C-alpha cells in the first residue's frame, strides 16, 4: 500500500509544467473555450498553483459548477457589467429545489472572483438562486449578484466567505445560509417589502453575516424592509457602520413568527446611519454593540490570522488573457 501511495503522489506532482494554469473563455471563439463549464472541466484538480480563468465580456447563458476538488481557482472577468453568467432555473421547475436552482455553484476552497455578474434571470417566480457558494475562504471582489428571492445561498457550516465592493439585489431572504461572511463596502438593493437576510448560523458558530460600511438602497415601490429574520434559531447577523434608508422597518428585525427565536438569535448593529438607523423602536431582543464589541467581532472573527481577507483588499488582478 505504501508503494502504491508513493507512486500516486509522484504521479500527482511530477512534471507540473504539463498542466495548464491559465485559461481564457470567450463567446466569440478567441479564447480556449466558448463555455465556462468546459474550461472548468479541463482544469487540474488540487492544482500545485493557482489556476486563473479569464472570462471575456459576454453573456454566458449556462449553469456552472466548480466542484470541491477544483481548489485555488480564480475567475477574472473583463468588466463587471459586461461579463455575465446567467441562467433561469427556479424551485418548482421540474424537480428543481431552492438548492439546485443556482446559476453558479462554487465548492472549491480558496476561490476568487473579480468583475463578474452572477444572475438568476427566472424573475419573481419564487426561490431562484444566482450564487450557491459552499467553498471556504471564497472571495468575491467587485462582483454583482442579481436575482429576486434567495439570490445568494452562503452554504457550508464551516465555511467563511468575503465580499468586497459588491452589488447584491433581491426581494425576500436574498442573502441566506449558514456560512460566516463579511460584506465590506457593498451595496444592497431591496426590490420589495420583505427581508434582506435569513441566516441559519449553526448553534456553536461564533459569527454569521457581518455587513461593514455597506449601503442599503430600495426601489421606489418599497416602503418597509427588515434587516433580517432567523431561518434557524441561532441566526447571527450584524450591521456595522452601514447607511440605512428610511424604508428600514423601525423595529429592524423579525422573529419569523416564532417568539422562541428571540431567545437565541443574535441580531446587532453598531453606529449605523441614515434615516433608517434610529435605535428608538428596535426590537428589544436585538442589541447595539459597544466600540469594544464591534472591534473584537471584526478582529477576532475576520482579521486576525486571516491573511486571505487582508490580501484581498489590496489585490489588483489585471485582465490579460
Secondary structure as UniProt FT lines:
FT   HELIX           2..13
FT   HELIX           16..18
FT   STRAND          22..25
FT   TURN            27..28
FT   HELIX           36..42
FT   STRAND          51..55
FT   STRAND          58..61
FT   STRAND          64..66
FT   TURN            68..69
FT   STRAND          73..77
FT   TURN            80..82
FT   STRAND          83..87
FT   TURN            91..92
FT   TURN            94..95
FT   HELIX           98..100
FT   STRAND          104..106
FT   TURN            109..110
FT   STRAND          112..114
FT   STRAND          117..120
FT   STRAND          131..133
FT   TURN            136..137
FT   STRAND          138..141
FT   STRAND          144..146
FT   STRAND          152..154
FT   TURN            157..158
FT   STRAND          160..164
FT   STRAND          167..170
FT   STRAND          175..177
FT   STRAND          180..184
FT   STRAND          187..190
FT   STRAND          195..199
FT   TURN            203..204
FT   STRAND          209..212
FT   STRAND          215..218
FT   TURN            220..221
FT   STRAND          225..229
FT   TURN            233..234
FT   STRAND          236..240
FT   TURN            246..247
FT   TURN            250..251
FT   STRAND          253..254
FT   TURN            256..257
FT   TURN            259..260
FT   HELIX           261..264
FT   STRAND          266..270
FT   TURN            275..276
FT   TURN            280..281
FT   TURN            284..285
FT   STRAND          287..288
FT   HELIX           291..298
FT   HELIX           299..303
FT   TURN            304..305
FT   HELIX           307..314
//
